[in-house]
Amino acid sequence: MPPRIASGGSRGRGGPPTRGGPPTRGRGGAAAPPSTASHVTTVGVRRTAYGTAGRKIPVFTNHFPVSIPDSVIHHYDGVINGSSEKTLPARLNMELIERLQKVTAPDVFTPRAVYDGRKNMFAARELPFGPEVTSREFDVTLVDPAEAPQSASGKGPKVYKIRLTHVATINPEVLLRFLEGKQSHDNTVLTAITALNVVVRMQPTIQWPFNVRSFFTDRETKDIGSGIVLWRGYFQSVRPAPGRMLINVDISTGTMYMPGPLINLCLAYLDRRNPLALAPGGQDGLPERERIRLQRFISGIRVFTNQPNRPQGGRANRTPRVIKKLTTAGASRLSFQLHDGATMTVKDYFQKTYNYTLKYPSIICAEVGSGALVPLELCDVEAGQIMRKQVPPEKTKDVLDFATKRPNDRLESIKRGLGVLAYGQSEYVRQFGMHVDTTTATLGLDARVLQPPTLKYGEGSRQPNITPSNGAWNMIDKKFYRPVEIKQWIMVIYETDRRFDRANANATAKGLLSACLEVGIRVQEQNPMIFYLNAQGRIGGDLARAGNACKQKNSIMPDLIVAILPEGGTDTYTAIKHFGDITVGVPTQCLKAHKCKSAKAQYFANVCLKINVKLGGINTIPEPRSVSILTDPHNPTIVMGADVIHPAPGADGRPSFTALVGNVDSDSAKYVADCRVQTSRQELIEDLEDMSRRILMQYMAYRSHVEKKANTAPKRIIFYRDGVSEGQFRQVLDVELPRLKQACASLKINPTITVVVVGKRHHVRFFPQRPGDADKSGNCPAGTVVDHDVTHPLELDWYLQSHSGLLGTSRPAHYSVLHDENRFTPDGLQALSFALCHVYARSTRSVSIPAPVYYADIVCSRAKNHYDPQGALHFSDDITHTDAKAASQLEEFRANFKPLHVNMTRVMYFS
C-alpha cells in the first residue's frame, strides 16, 4: 500500500402539479385570485388581484402538470455513521441508501423509499420496523465482505451505521388545501413539497452526477481545455402554482473534471505538455505558485489508485480516494517514516514493495485523505465528477457558448430532456402515485406586454420625448437631460507608444470631444495633456503627478482622468479606480486601447453615457406622466436597491460585501451608493440602518439644496432587494425591514415602505407561441409579464422580462412583494418596475432588472477597489488558508476597507 505521512446546500417553492384542475378563470381569461381563508397566513403580501394592463400574447413555459399522491407519505430522519455532525458527501450517502434498500434489507424497503442525500427519507408506506418501533439501525457495507480485498491490517470493508427514525406522517391533502388558499405555507406544506421533489429526483440522482436540483449526463459534452469538460444537464423542481402543482424543467450545464490519468488532468490545467513540468524547481519545472494553484484546482477530487505490477487475476483497488493536497517535493526526494523509525523515499518504496520503477520520479505526488502518498502516474480521475470551484475567467466564454441556446432550440432540448427524465419509467414516481403530464409537450398560457415609459431628453434635442421600441432606443440628435461641463481633463496611457502612438491618442481625444459636443457636454479643454505611464509602476503616485502637472499648467486640477489600458489590465484598472474613487475623488474613465484604435462615433457616444453621470449629470429621465407613482409631487418617493455579494466557493477568509443604492432626485434617475464589508457569506445586511440613513440624508439634502423643494422628506420608500432566496424572505421582514424603519425613525421621518425581492436565479422561461410575437432573437418582447398560472398560489409575485433578447433565451426577473404599506396595485408595481429598467444610465436599452438593483450589484462587485492595491490583501484565488488564518484575514479585510472619497459620494461613480 502507498506510504503514509507520519502522524504528528435554499428553500424553494418547488412542487408538482396537483390533483386539482387548472386555476379558475375570471373575465378576460385572467386567473381569479384564490379565495383565501381568513386564518391563512403568508410570508409575503397576499395576492388580491392580477394585472390587466398591456396587450396579450400566448406563450409556452417550461412547466408540466404533476399530480399529488393520494395516500399519506411517511417521513424519516436519516443519520449515517451514527453521528449527524460528521457530514458525508451526498453522493456517498446515496450509494449507501441504495445499497441498504437493494442488498442489506430489501424486505424492509418494499416498495423502495426515496432519499435526498442528506437527512430526509420518504416512504410510500410505513417501514416495517416492528410493533410500536419508530427507529431502527442498519449496518451497511458498499461491497460484500466475501468479495472485499483485505487491508494490510486484516480488516474487512468499512461498515456504515444508518439509523432511520420516523418523524412525521404527511397527508398530501395539506398541499391541495394550500393550493386552494385554505392552508398557510407552513412546515407541513414545505415538507410535502420537499417530499415530491425528492421523489422525482431519486431515479436520476442514482444514475447520474447531481448537484442540488440538477443532474448531468454524458450524452452531450464539450472539452473546453484546462482539464474541464462540460456536460449537458437537466434541472427539475416541483413547484406550487394557483390551483395545481407543476414541475419546472430546464437545461443546465455541469463543469466536470477531465477523466483519465491524473497527470493528464494536471498538465491540461497548467497548459503544459511534458510531465516533467510537474517536477518542482528548475527553469521548466513547477513554480510554487503554480503548484498551489493546481492544488486548489484538484483538491477534493476522487481518484482510483493503481497497484503497480498487479499479478494476473489480482484485484485492483477500485475504491476511490480523495486528494487532499499536493506534495512540495518529487517522489525521489519525498521521504516518509517507516514503523521501525527508518526513512524511505516514495520512489524507493514502490521499487522495493512492488518492484515498480516510477516513470517520473522527479514529479510531485498526491496526498490522499488517509494520509497516503501516491505518485501522480498511479492515479486515475473518476469520470463524472462535478467541479465545485469557480470556472477560470478565461473559460467563461466557452461555458456561455455551451450553455447558450436560442429559444426554439432550448425548448426542443427541454422536450428531449423529458425522455432522459423518463418520469413514467421511474419506479419511485409510480409507487408514490404521481403522474407527470408530458403529453401536451409544454404548458401554454397568456402573457401581457407592458407599454414602456416615455423617456425625456434635454433642451436642444430634436426629439425630446421618445418611446422605446422593444426595449431599445438611440441617442441620435438628442442632448442629455442635464449635461455636465468639463473644464480640464487629462489622458493617461498605459499601453506602449509602439502599440498606441500619439496619432491614436489624438484620434481618441478628438472622438471623445466630438461625442461630448453631440450630447451637450461642454468641454473647455480641447487639447488635453497626454501622459504615457508604466502599468507596472506605482499607479497612484504617477496619476497624482499627472494631475499636478495639469494644475501647474492650467491652475486647476482635472475634472476627469481618461485612462487607456492594454489587454489584461485588470490590476491597473483596480489601482486607477482606487486612486480616483477612494484616494483623491476625481472621476476616472477607463478605455481599452484596442477598442479606441478602431472606435466609431457610437463607441464614444456610449462612453459619454458613463462620463456624464460620473461627473454629476443626468442622461435621461422617465417622462413624469408615464410613471406617476415615481413623480407624484404629493408623495415624494425614494427607490432603493440593495444587494450582497459573497466570495467564490472555497475562498475562505474573504468577506462578503453589501451595497445600497438610492435615488436623490425627484425623477428617480440620479443615484448615490454606499458599500460595506461584512461577515463572510452572511446574506442579511448588517449595516443597513446606517447605510439607509446616509442615503436618506443625501436624498433630503438634494431636494432641499438642488431642487429647492419645501417637502424634503420622502413619503414613500420602495426597497428592491436582490439575491435573497425564498427561504430568507422571513428574515428580510424580521431583520432588514426593522433596520430600514429604524433609520427613518432616527431622522424623524415616517414614510410608507414597500419591499420587493428581485430574483434572477431561477429556471422559469417563456417562449412566444406565434412568430409574430417574438423579437429578432426569437425571445418574448421586452415588457412581457406573467403573474398567474406559474406564480405563487397565495402571494403577490410576477415574472417580468424587461429587456430585449440578444443571445440565447432571455431570463425574466422574478418579483416577490414581501411588504407593502403603499397598497400599490399589481399593475402599478409592474409598470413601476418596468419603468425603472429604462433609467440605467450606461445604456440606451432597457435592462433585465430595475436600475437601482443593477447599480447595487455593480457596487458590490467593485468592492475590491476599496483596498490599497499596494497592500498585503488581495483577491487572488491561488491562496489557501487554515480556518484560523481565514478568520484572521477576514478581520484584516474589515480593518483595511477604505470608504469612498467624499467627492464621489454625491455622483454615480459606479457607472
Sequence and secondary structure as in RCSB ss.txt:
>XXXX:A:sequence
MPPRIASGGSRGRGGPPTRGGPPTRGRGGAAAPPSTASHVTTVGVRRTAYGTAGRKIPVFTNHFPVSIPDSVIHH
YDGVINGSSEKTLPARLNMELIERLQKVTAPDVFTPRAVYDGRKNMFAARELPFGPEVTSREFDVTLVDPAEAPQ
SASGKGPKVYKIRLTHVATINPEVLLRFLEGKQSHDNTVLTAITALNVVVRMQPTIQWPFNVRSFFTDRETKDIG
SGIVLWRGYFQSVRPAPGRMLINVDISTGTMYMPGPLINLCLAYLDRRNPLALAPGGQDGLPERERIRLQRFISG
IRVFTNQPNRPQGGRANRTPRVIKKLTTAGASRLSFQLHDGATMTVKDYFQKTYNYTLKYPSIICAEVGSGALVP
LELCDVEAGQIMRKQVPPEKTKDVLDFATKRPNDRLESIKRGLGVLAYGQSEYVRQFGMHVDTTTATLGLDARVL
QPPTLKYGEGSRQPNITPSNGAWNMIDKKFYRPVEIKQWIMVIYETDRRFDRANANATAKGLLSACLEVGIRVQE
QNPMIFYLNAQGRIGGDLARAGNACKQKNSIMPDLIVAILPEGGTDTYTAIKHFGDITVGVPTQCLKAHKCKSAK
AQYFANVCLKINVKLGGINTIPEPRSVSILTDPHNPTIVMGADVIHPAPGADGRPSFTALVGNVDSDSAKYVADC
RVQTSRQELIEDLEDMSRRILMQYMAYRSHVEKKANTAPKRIIFYRDGVSEGQFRQVLDVELPRLKQACASLKIN
PTITVVVVGKRHHVRFFPQRPGDADKSGNCPAGTVVDHDVTHPLELDWYLQSHSGLLGTSRPAHYSVLHDENRFT
PDGLQALSFALCHVYARSTRSVSIPAPVYYADIVCSRAKNHYDPQGALHFSDDITHTDAKAASQLEEFRANFKPL
HVNMTRVMYFS
>XXXX:A:secstr
   B              SS S  B GGG B      TT   SS B       SEEEEEEESEEEB   SS EEE
EEEEETT SSS   HHHHHHHHHHIIIII TTTSSS  EE SSSEEEESS     TT  EEEEEE SS TTTS  
 TT   S  EEEEEEEEEEE THHHHHHHTTSS S HHHHHHHHHHHHHHHHHHHHHS EETTEEEEEEEEEEEE
TTEEEEEEEEEEEEEETTEEEEEEEEEEEEEE  EEHHHHHHHHHT   GGGGSBSSTTSB HHHHHHHHHHHTT
 EEEE  TT  TT     S EEEEEEEEEETTT EEE TTS EEEHHHHHHHHH    S TTSEEEEETTSBEEE
GGGEEE SS B  S   GGGHHHHHHHH   HHHHHHHHHHHHHHH GGG HHHHHTT  B  TTSSEEEEEEE 
    EE  TT SSSEE  BTTB   TT   SB  EE  EEEEE S TTTS HHHHHHHHHHHHHHHHHHT EES 
SS EEEE  TTS HHHHHHHHHHHHHHHHSS  SEEEEEE TT HHHHHHHHIIIIIII   EEEEEHHHHHT  
HHHHHHHHHHHHHHTT B  EE GGG HHHH TTS EEEEEEEEE   TT TT  EEEEEEEE STTS  EEEEE
EEESTT  S TTHHHHHHHHHHHHHHHHHHTS  S  S SEEEEEEES  GGGHHHIIIIIHHHHHHHHHHTT  
 EEEEEEEE  S   EEESSGGGS TTSS  TTEEE SSSS SSB EEEEE S   SS    EEEEEEEETT   
HHHHHHHHHHHTT  TT SB  SS HHHHHHHHHHHTGGGGS TTSS    SS    HHHHHHHHHHHHHH    
 GGGGGTTTT 
